[in-house]
Amino acid sequence: MNQTWDVTINGITYHLVLIRGKKPAISINGEAPILLSKLKKKTHVSEVEYYIALGAQTVVLHMIGGNNAQAVLTMNNRDCVTGAEYEVSKAAPWAWAFVALYILNFFFIVGGAIGGAIAGGCGFLSMAISADKNKSTLAKVMTCLIVYVIVTVISIGLAFLAAQIMRSVY
């Protein structure tokens, strides 16, 4: 579903339409769509900022959680729809503790490609969970802790399975 905004800059109103899909694009005043991949961007843990020049101003399109998820348009750090101040989602510093735990799991429980994929994916997941603005810190920490415990139990199971396979082969 397309999303639209009307932004007024120096008395000129710009009509922006976000066209979602495999190759998301933005159309300004009904002109040919510009692919978001062609715009200047800044990537964060769970959102990407796309910079769009409108006259003498630059507006920022925040794509939160992927190209087909939530989109917020801001100008001068204010949401163009609500007027509220907008703050980019950033990972909480405590999330690095979970990343460190996953790295320890990689070195001491399951190494190699599988361990690296688990550690990298779950470390990224912890950072994304910590950046969620809609949950309390306690809920985010508990979610990360539950994920860590489950992943550690699975990793230990994989390590024992690999040990059993190695014993039966050799």
Beta strands, then each sheet from edge to edge (+ up, - down):
strand 1: 3-9
strand 2: 12-19
strand 3: 25-28
strand 4: 34-35
strand 5: 40-43
strand 6: 47-54
strand 7: 57-64
strand 8: 70-75
strand 9: 78-79
sheet 1: 1+ 2- 3+ 4-
sheet 2: 5+ 6- 7+ 8- 9+
end
